[in-house]
Amino acid sequence: TLVTAAGTALPDVRNATDLTRAPVSSAGQGTAPTGLVTRDLVAGQGAQAGVSSTVSIRYSGVLWRNGKEFDSTWTGGDGQPVSFPLAQTIPGFGRGISGMKVGGRRQIVIPPDLGYGPSGGQPPTILADDTLVFVVDLVAVEATDRLGATPGAGGASGEQ
């Protein structure tokens, strides 16, 4: 269990280093972190993702408060990756994946202000001010043009 500087224990992850199996996160313990927290479970060796990259990932997302899974590419057991531009996600997701390398698995704890905030995400599952916990496998980073922008992203950078 990793304890942050604020003394908060990050959720444990079963299958943390086995990229062939779905990661299973427990609920958080204590007060959720107020800032974005990332922890590499497996260090990747491939291409590095940036905040404006288009990526192919597998992931599982749970709620800090109860460990209930609200979204996963592993559901149904297929574990097929999905691709999308990070600039089109909640800010904490893109920032949490930025810097990851292909072949890596990272735990990302996203506070409400970098997630869905006071409006909530998907009531009644994701409530207002829920802290989100994702475990993400970076499968691929799509090629970018010479300016570092993803083709078709309309110049959105994802930085706030």
PyMOL commands that place a pseudoatom at each C-alpha (Angstrom):
pseudoatom trace, name=CA, resn=THR, resi=1, chain=A, elem=C, hetatm=0, pos=[0.000, 0.000, 0.000]
pseudoatom trace, name=CA, resn=LEU, resi=2, chain=A, elem=C, hetatm=0, pos=[1.399, 3.392, -0.994]
pseudoatom trace, name=CA, resn=VAL, resi=3, chain=A, elem=C, hetatm=0, pos=[0.848, 6.218, 1.480]
pseudoatom trace, name=CA, resn=THR, resi=4, chain=A, elem=C, hetatm=0, pos=[0.872, 9.746, 0.036]
pseudoatom trace, name=CA, resn=ALA, resi=5, chain=A, elem=C, hetatm=0, pos=[2.627, 12.716, 1.618]
pseudoatom trace, name=CA, resn=ALA, resi=6, chain=A, elem=C, hetatm=0, pos=[-0.695, 13.644, 3.243]
pseudoatom trace, name=CA, resn=GLY, resi=7, chain=A, elem=C, hetatm=0, pos=[-0.827, 10.231, 4.941]
pseudoatom trace, name=CA, resn=THR, resi=8, chain=A, elem=C, hetatm=0, pos=[-3.564, 8.827, 2.704]
pseudoatom trace, name=CA, resn=ALA, resi=9, chain=A, elem=C, hetatm=0, pos=[-3.269, 5.151, 1.739]
pseudoatom trace, name=CA, resn=LEU, resi=10, chain=A, elem=C, hetatm=0, pos=[-3.917, 4.550, -1.952]
pseudoatom trace, name=CA, resn=PRO, resi=11, chain=A, elem=C, hetatm=0, pos=[-6.241, 1.660, -2.825]
pseudoatom trace, name=CA, resn=ASP, resi=12, chain=A, elem=C, hetatm=0, pos=[-4.657, -1.765, -3.155]
pseudoatom trace, name=CA, resn=VAL, resi=13, chain=A, elem=C, hetatm=0, pos=[-4.778, -3.322, -6.639]
pseudoatom trace, name=CA, resn=ARG, resi=14, chain=A, elem=C, hetatm=0, pos=[-5.089, -7.078, -7.210]
pseudoatom trace, name=CA, resn=ASN, resi=15, chain=A, elem=C, hetatm=0, pos=[-3.398, -8.312, -10.411]
pseudoatom trace, name=CA, resn=ALA, resi=16, chain=A, elem=C, hetatm=0, pos=[-1.373, -5.073, -10.252]
pseudoatom trace, name=CA, resn=THR, resi=17, chain=A, elem=C, hetatm=0, pos=[1.532, -6.291, -12.390]
pseudoatom trace, name=CA, resn=ASP, resi=18, chain=A, elem=C, hetatm=0, pos=[-0.177, -8.936, -14.574]
pseudoatom trace, name=CA, resn=LEU, resi=19, chain=A, elem=C, hetatm=0, pos=[-1.115, -7.070, -17.765]
pseudoatom trace, name=CA, resn=THR, resi=20, chain=A, elem=C, hetatm=0, pos=[-3.047, -10.112, -19.028]
pseudoatom trace, name=CA, resn=ARG, resi=21, chain=A, elem=C, hetatm=0, pos=[-5.553, -9.875, -16.161]
pseudoatom trace, name=CA, resn=ALA, resi=22, chain=A, elem=C, hetatm=0, pos=[-8.036, -7.204, -15.156]
pseudoatom trace, name=CA, resn=PRO, resi=23, chain=A, elem=C, hetatm=0, pos=[-6.811, -5.002, -12.323]
pseudoatom trace, name=CA, resn=VAL, resi=24, chain=A, elem=C, hetatm=0, pos=[-9.133, -5.000, -9.305]
pseudoatom trace, name=CA, resn=SER, resi=25, chain=A, elem=C, hetatm=0, pos=[-8.946, -1.937, -7.049]
pseudoatom trace, name=CA, resn=SER, resi=26, chain=A, elem=C, hetatm=0, pos=[-10.136, -1.778, -3.484]
pseudoatom trace, name=CA, resn=ALA, resi=27, chain=A, elem=C, hetatm=0, pos=[-11.811, 1.281, -1.974]
pseudoatom trace, name=CA, resn=GLY, resi=28, chain=A, elem=C, hetatm=0, pos=[-9.649, 4.130, -0.740]
pseudoatom trace, name=CA, resn=GLN, resi=29, chain=A, elem=C, hetatm=0, pos=[-8.805, 4.416, 2.946]
pseudoatom trace, name=CA, resn=GLY, resi=30, chain=A, elem=C, hetatm=0, pos=[-9.224, 7.648, 4.841]
pseudoatom trace, name=CA, resn=THR, resi=31, chain=A, elem=C, hetatm=0, pos=[-9.590, 11.021, 3.209]
pseudoatom trace, name=CA, resn=ALA, resi=32, chain=A, elem=C, hetatm=0, pos=[-9.149, 11.033, -0.562]
pseudoatom trace, name=CA, resn=PRO, resi=33, chain=A, elem=C, hetatm=0, pos=[-6.216, 13.068, -1.909]
pseudoatom trace, name=CA, resn=THR, resi=34, chain=A, elem=C, hetatm=0, pos=[-7.105, 16.603, -3.000]
pseudoatom trace, name=CA, resn=GLY, resi=35, chain=A, elem=C, hetatm=0, pos=[-4.640, 16.558, -5.916]
pseudoatom trace, name=CA, resn=LEU, resi=36, chain=A, elem=C, hetatm=0, pos=[-3.984, 14.190, -8.802]
pseudoatom trace, name=CA, resn=VAL, resi=37, chain=A, elem=C, hetatm=0, pos=[-1.964, 11.145, -7.674]
pseudoatom trace, name=CA, resn=THR, resi=38, chain=A, elem=C, hetatm=0, pos=[-0.332, 8.636, -10.025]
pseudoatom trace, name=CA, resn=ARG, resi=39, chain=A, elem=C, hetatm=0, pos=[1.550, 5.447, -9.190]
pseudoatom trace, name=CA, resn=ASP, resi=40, chain=A, elem=C, hetatm=0, pos=[3.253, 3.259, -11.789]
pseudoatom trace, name=CA, resn=LEU, resi=41, chain=A, elem=C, hetatm=0, pos=[2.444, -0.398, -11.131]
pseudoatom trace, name=CA, resn=VAL, resi=42, chain=A, elem=C, hetatm=0, pos=[4.398, -1.526, -14.213]
pseudoatom trace, name=CA, resn=ALA, resi=43, chain=A, elem=C, hetatm=0, pos=[6.908, 0.783, -15.914]
pseudoatom trace, name=CA, resn=GLY, resi=44, chain=A, elem=C, hetatm=0, pos=[6.454, 0.848, -19.684]
pseudoatom trace, name=CA, resn=GLN, resi=45, chain=A, elem=C, hetatm=0, pos=[9.369, 0.865, -22.112]
pseudoatom trace, name=CA, resn=GLY, resi=46, chain=A, elem=C, hetatm=0, pos=[7.699, 2.133, -25.296]
pseudoatom trace, name=CA, resn=ALA, resi=47, chain=A, elem=C, hetatm=0, pos=[6.534, 5.470, -26.698]
pseudoatom trace, name=CA, resn=GLN, resi=48, chain=A, elem=C, hetatm=0, pos=[5.512, 8.108, -24.159]
pseudoatom trace, name=CA, resn=ALA, resi=49, chain=A, elem=C, hetatm=0, pos=[2.042, 9.651, -24.061]
pseudoatom trace, name=CA, resn=GLY, resi=50, chain=A, elem=C, hetatm=0, pos=[1.503, 13.399, -23.745]
pseudoatom trace, name=CA, resn=VAL, resi=51, chain=A, elem=C, hetatm=0, pos=[-1.580, 15.348, -22.651]
pseudoatom trace, name=CA, resn=SER, resi=52, chain=A, elem=C, hetatm=0, pos=[-2.651, 15.808, -26.286]
pseudoatom trace, name=CA, resn=SER, resi=53, chain=A, elem=C, hetatm=0, pos=[-1.846, 12.257, -27.464]
pseudoatom trace, name=CA, resn=THR, resi=54, chain=A, elem=C, hetatm=0, pos=[-4.360, 9.855, -28.920]
pseudoatom trace, name=CA, resn=VAL, resi=55, chain=A, elem=C, hetatm=0, pos=[-3.891, 6.628, -27.009]
pseudoatom trace, name=CA, resn=SER, resi=56, chain=A, elem=C, hetatm=0, pos=[-5.045, 3.028, -27.020]
pseudoatom trace, name=CA, resn=ILE, resi=57, chain=A, elem=C, hetatm=0, pos=[-5.665, 1.809, -23.473]
pseudoatom trace, name=CA, resn=ARG, resi=58, chain=A, elem=C, hetatm=0, pos=[-7.294, -0.806, -21.274]
pseudoatom trace, name=CA, resn=TYR, resi=59, chain=A, elem=C, hetatm=0, pos=[-8.650, 0.473, -17.985]
pseudoatom trace, name=CA, resn=SER, resi=60, chain=A, elem=C, hetatm=0, pos=[-10.766, -0.095, -14.924]
pseudoatom trace, name=CA, resn=GLY, resi=61, chain=A, elem=C, hetatm=0, pos=[-12.375, 2.721, -12.940]
pseudoatom trace, name=CA, resn=VAL, resi=62, chain=A, elem=C, hetatm=0, pos=[-13.724, 2.511, -9.388]
pseudoatom trace, name=CA, resn=LEU, resi=63, chain=A, elem=C, hetatm=0, pos=[-15.034, 4.964, -6.817]
pseudoatom trace, name=CA, resn=TRP, resi=64, chain=A, elem=C, hetatm=0, pos=[-12.697, 5.905, -3.958]
pseudoatom trace, name=CA, resn=ARG, resi=65, chain=A, elem=C, hetatm=0, pos=[-15.511, 5.830, -1.390]
pseudoatom trace, name=CA, resn=ASN, resi=66, chain=A, elem=C, hetatm=0, pos=[-16.607, 2.218, -1.949]
pseudoatom trace, name=CA, resn=GLY, resi=67, chain=A, elem=C, hetatm=0, pos=[-14.404, 0.514, -4.562]
pseudoatom trace, name=CA, resn=LYS, resi=68, chain=A, elem=C, hetatm=0, pos=[-17.442, 0.022, -6.841]
pseudoatom trace, name=CA, resn=GLU, resi=69, chain=A, elem=C, hetatm=0, pos=[-16.431, -0.342, -10.483]
pseudoatom trace, name=CA, resn=PHE, resi=70, chain=A, elem=C, hetatm=0, pos=[-18.216, 2.159, -12.724]
pseudoatom trace, name=CA, resn=ASP, resi=71, chain=A, elem=C, hetatm=0, pos=[-16.413, 1.554, -16.016]
pseudoatom trace, name=CA, resn=SER, resi=72, chain=A, elem=C, hetatm=0, pos=[-13.984, -0.986, -17.444]
pseudoatom trace, name=CA, resn=THR, resi=73, chain=A, elem=C, hetatm=0, pos=[-12.724, -2.242, -20.784]
pseudoatom trace, name=CA, resn=TRP, resi=74, chain=A, elem=C, hetatm=0, pos=[-12.237, -5.593, -19.029]
pseudoatom trace, name=CA, resn=THR, resi=75, chain=A, elem=C, hetatm=0, pos=[-15.961, -6.121, -18.367]
pseudoatom trace, name=CA, resn=GLY, resi=76, chain=A, elem=C, hetatm=0, pos=[-17.102, -9.291, -20.070]
pseudoatom trace, name=CA, resn=GLY, resi=77, chain=A, elem=C, hetatm=0, pos=[-13.564, -10.621, -19.929]
pseudoatom trace, name=CA, resn=ASP, resi=78, chain=A, elem=C, hetatm=0, pos=[-12.421, -9.418, -23.365]
pseudoatom trace, name=CA, resn=GLY, resi=79, chain=A, elem=C, hetatm=0, pos=[-9.995, -6.680, -22.245]
pseudoatom trace, name=CA, resn=GLN, resi=80, chain=A, elem=C, hetatm=0, pos=[-10.008, -5.107, -25.702]
pseudoatom trace, name=CA, resn=PRO, resi=81, chain=A, elem=C, hetatm=0, pos=[-8.320, -1.689, -25.746]
pseudoatom trace, name=CA, resn=VAL, resi=82, chain=A, elem=C, hetatm=0, pos=[-10.134, 1.514, -26.705]
pseudoatom trace, name=CA, resn=SER, resi=83, chain=A, elem=C, hetatm=0, pos=[-8.606, 4.528, -28.479]
pseudoatom trace, name=CA, resn=PHE, resi=84, chain=A, elem=C, hetatm=0, pos=[-9.333, 8.215, -28.026]
pseudoatom trace, name=CA, resn=PRO, resi=85, chain=A, elem=C, hetatm=0, pos=[-7.648, 11.632, -27.736]
pseudoatom trace, name=CA, resn=LEU, resi=86, chain=A, elem=C, hetatm=0, pos=[-6.729, 12.450, -24.139]
pseudoatom trace, name=CA, resn=ALA, resi=87, chain=A, elem=C, hetatm=0, pos=[-7.726, 16.083, -24.764]
pseudoatom trace, name=CA, resn=GLN, resi=88, chain=A, elem=C, hetatm=0, pos=[-11.355, 14.888, -24.955]
pseudoatom trace, name=CA, resn=THR, resi=89, chain=A, elem=C, hetatm=0, pos=[-11.412, 13.267, -21.500]
pseudoatom trace, name=CA, resn=ILE, resi=90, chain=A, elem=C, hetatm=0, pos=[-11.841, 14.628, -17.986]
pseudoatom trace, name=CA, resn=PRO, resi=91, chain=A, elem=C, hetatm=0, pos=[-8.698, 16.662, -17.149]
pseudoatom trace, name=CA, resn=GLY, resi=92, chain=A, elem=C, hetatm=0, pos=[-7.336, 14.283, -14.509]
pseudoatom trace, name=CA, resn=PHE, resi=93, chain=A, elem=C, hetatm=0, pos=[-7.498, 11.305, -16.874]
pseudoatom trace, name=CA, resn=GLY, resi=94, chain=A, elem=C, hetatm=0, pos=[-5.390, 12.959, -19.579]
pseudoatom trace, name=CA, resn=ARG, resi=95, chain=A, elem=C, hetatm=0, pos=[-2.938, 14.414, -17.081]
pseudoatom trace, name=CA, resn=GLY, resi=96, chain=A, elem=C, hetatm=0, pos=[-2.691, 11.084, -15.270]
pseudoatom trace, name=CA, resn=ILE, resi=97, chain=A, elem=C, hetatm=0, pos=[-1.802, 9.212, -18.466]
pseudoatom trace, name=CA, resn=SER, resi=98, chain=A, elem=C, hetatm=0, pos=[0.590, 11.915, -19.700]
pseudoatom trace, name=CA, resn=GLY, resi=99, chain=A, elem=C, hetatm=0, pos=[4.156, 10.701, -19.212]
pseudoatom trace, name=CA, resn=MET, resi=100, chain=A, elem=C, hetatm=0, pos=[3.203, 7.015, -19.268]
pseudoatom trace, name=CA, resn=LYS, resi=101, chain=A, elem=C, hetatm=0, pos=[5.087, 4.734, -21.639]
pseudoatom trace, name=CA, resn=VAL, resi=102, chain=A, elem=C, hetatm=0, pos=[3.583, 1.965, -23.767]
pseudoatom trace, name=CA, resn=GLY, resi=103, chain=A, elem=C, hetatm=0, pos=[3.598, -1.332, -21.897]
pseudoatom trace, name=CA, resn=GLY, resi=104, chain=A, elem=C, hetatm=0, pos=[2.984, 0.365, -18.556]
pseudoatom trace, name=CA, resn=ARG, resi=105, chain=A, elem=C, hetatm=0, pos=[0.184, 0.065, -16.006]
pseudoatom trace, name=CA, resn=ARG, resi=106, chain=A, elem=C, hetatm=0, pos=[-0.606, 3.083, -13.818]
pseudoatom trace, name=CA, resn=GLN, resi=107, chain=A, elem=C, hetatm=0, pos=[-2.975, 3.781, -10.950]
pseudoatom trace, name=CA, resn=ILE, resi=108, chain=A, elem=C, hetatm=0, pos=[-4.500, 7.264, -11.224]
pseudoatom trace, name=CA, resn=VAL, resi=109, chain=A, elem=C, hetatm=0, pos=[-6.459, 8.879, -8.379]
pseudoatom trace, name=CA, resn=ILE, resi=110, chain=A, elem=C, hetatm=0, pos=[-8.504, 11.803, -9.701]
pseudoatom trace, name=CA, resn=PRO, resi=111, chain=A, elem=C, hetatm=0, pos=[-9.968, 14.367, -7.280]
pseudoatom trace, name=CA, resn=PRO, resi=112, chain=A, elem=C, hetatm=0, pos=[-13.419, 15.804, -8.100]
pseudoatom trace, name=CA, resn=ASP, resi=113, chain=A, elem=C, hetatm=0, pos=[-12.095, 19.109, -9.488]
pseudoatom trace, name=CA, resn=LEU, resi=114, chain=A, elem=C, hetatm=0, pos=[-10.129, 17.179, -12.150]
pseudoatom trace, name=CA, resn=GLY, resi=115, chain=A, elem=C, hetatm=0, pos=[-12.953, 14.659, -12.635]
pseudoatom trace, name=CA, resn=TYR, resi=116, chain=A, elem=C, hetatm=0, pos=[-16.660, 15.401, -12.849]
pseudoatom trace, name=CA, resn=GLY, resi=117, chain=A, elem=C, hetatm=0, pos=[-16.735, 18.041, -10.103]
pseudoatom trace, name=CA, resn=PRO, resi=118, chain=A, elem=C, hetatm=0, pos=[-19.864, 19.267, -8.353]
pseudoatom trace, name=CA, resn=SER, resi=119, chain=A, elem=C, hetatm=0, pos=[-22.138, 18.221, -11.232]
pseudoatom trace, name=CA, resn=GLY, resi=120, chain=A, elem=C, hetatm=0, pos=[-21.279, 14.536, -10.770]
pseudoatom trace, name=CA, resn=GLY, resi=121, chain=A, elem=C, hetatm=0, pos=[-20.648, 12.115, -13.596]
pseudoatom trace, name=CA, resn=GLN, resi=122, chain=A, elem=C, hetatm=0, pos=[-23.232, 9.392, -13.970]
pseudoatom trace, name=CA, resn=PRO, resi=123, chain=A, elem=C, hetatm=0, pos=[-25.760, 9.644, -11.123]
pseudoatom trace, name=CA, resn=PRO, resi=124, chain=A, elem=C, hetatm=0, pos=[-26.643, 7.582, -9.212]
pseudoatom trace, name=CA, resn=THR, resi=125, chain=A, elem=C, hetatm=0, pos=[-23.307, 5.744, -9.674]
pseudoatom trace, name=CA, resn=ILE, resi=126, chain=A, elem=C, hetatm=0, pos=[-20.827, 8.638, -9.874]
pseudoatom trace, name=CA, resn=LEU, resi=127, chain=A, elem=C, hetatm=0, pos=[-22.016, 11.320, -7.494]
pseudoatom trace, name=CA, resn=ALA, resi=128, chain=A, elem=C, hetatm=0, pos=[-21.094, 14.971, -7.184]
pseudoatom trace, name=CA, resn=ASP, resi=129, chain=A, elem=C, hetatm=0, pos=[-17.572, 15.315, -5.820]
pseudoatom trace, name=CA, resn=ASP, resi=130, chain=A, elem=C, hetatm=0, pos=[-16.655, 11.619, -6.156]
pseudoatom trace, name=CA, resn=THR, resi=131, chain=A, elem=C, hetatm=0, pos=[-12.931, 10.812, -6.269]
pseudoatom trace, name=CA, resn=LEU, resi=132, chain=A, elem=C, hetatm=0, pos=[-12.174, 8.361, -9.095]
pseudoatom trace, name=CA, resn=VAL, resi=133, chain=A, elem=C, hetatm=0, pos=[-9.544, 5.606, -9.106]
pseudoatom trace, name=CA, resn=PHE, resi=134, chain=A, elem=C, hetatm=0, pos=[-8.404, 4.252, -12.474]
pseudoatom trace, name=CA, resn=VAL, resi=135, chain=A, elem=C, hetatm=0, pos=[-5.888, 1.567, -13.349]
pseudoatom trace, name=CA, resn=VAL, resi=136, chain=A, elem=C, hetatm=0, pos=[-4.746, 2.126, -16.942]
pseudoatom trace, name=CA, resn=ASP, resi=137, chain=A, elem=C, hetatm=0, pos=[-2.674, -0.049, -19.290]
pseudoatom trace, name=CA, resn=LEU, resi=138, chain=A, elem=C, hetatm=0, pos=[-1.103, 1.988, -22.107]
pseudoatom trace, name=CA, resn=VAL, resi=139, chain=A, elem=C, hetatm=0, pos=[-1.256, -0.224, -25.204]
pseudoatom trace, name=CA, resn=ALA, resi=140, chain=A, elem=C, hetatm=0, pos=[-0.240, 2.300, -27.891]
pseudoatom trace, name=CA, resn=VAL, resi=141, chain=A, elem=C, hetatm=0, pos=[0.333, 5.990, -28.609]
pseudoatom trace, name=CA, resn=GLU, resi=142, chain=A, elem=C, hetatm=0, pos=[-0.818, 6.995, -32.075]
pseudoatom trace, name=CA, resn=ALA, resi=143, chain=A, elem=C, hetatm=0, pos=[1.564, 8.923, -34.312]
pseudoatom trace, name=CA, resn=THR, resi=144, chain=A, elem=C, hetatm=0, pos=[1.381, 12.721, -34.172]
pseudoatom trace, name=CA, resn=ASP, resi=145, chain=A, elem=C, hetatm=0, pos=[2.265, 15.350, -36.747]
pseudoatom trace, name=CA, resn=ARG, resi=146, chain=A, elem=C, hetatm=0, pos=[5.517, 17.322, -36.604]
pseudoatom trace, name=CA, resn=LEU, resi=147, chain=A, elem=C, hetatm=0, pos=[3.981, 19.947, -34.311]
pseudoatom trace, name=CA, resn=GLY, resi=148, chain=A, elem=C, hetatm=0, pos=[3.044, 17.276, -31.771]
pseudoatom trace, name=CA, resn=ALA, resi=149, chain=A, elem=C, hetatm=0, pos=[-0.694, 17.643, -32.367]
pseudoatom trace, name=CA, resn=THR, resi=150, chain=A, elem=C, hetatm=0, pos=[-2.818, 14.613, -33.005]
pseudoatom trace, name=CA, resn=PRO, resi=151, chain=A, elem=C, hetatm=0, pos=[-4.325, 14.755, -36.518]
pseudoatom trace, name=CA, resn=GLY, resi=152, chain=A, elem=C, hetatm=0, pos=[-8.019, 15.578, -36.333]
pseudoatom trace, name=CA, resn=ALA, resi=153, chain=A, elem=C, hetatm=0, pos=[-7.856, 16.853, -32.739]
pseudoatom trace, name=CA, resn=GLY, resi=154, chain=A, elem=C, hetatm=0, pos=[-8.528, 20.422, -33.848]
pseudoatom trace, name=CA, resn=GLY, resi=155, chain=A, elem=C, hetatm=0, pos=[-5.523, 21.754, -31.986]
pseudoatom trace, name=CA, resn=ALA, resi=156, chain=A, elem=C, hetatm=0, pos=[-6.968, 20.988, -28.536]
pseudoatom trace, name=CA, resn=SER, resi=157, chain=A, elem=C, hetatm=0, pos=[-4.168, 20.468, -26.065]
pseudoatom trace, name=CA, resn=GLY, resi=158, chain=A, elem=C, hetatm=0, pos=[-5.953, 19.249, -22.960]
pseudoatom trace, name=CA, resn=GLU, resi=159, chain=A, elem=C, hetatm=0, pos=[-3.989, 21.695, -20.791]
pseudoatom trace, name=CA, resn=GLN, resi=160, chain=A, elem=C, hetatm=0, pos=[-6.114, 24.029, -18.721]
for i in range(1, 160): cmd.bond("trace and resi %d" % i, "trace and resi %d" % (i + 1))
show_as sticks, trace
zoom trace
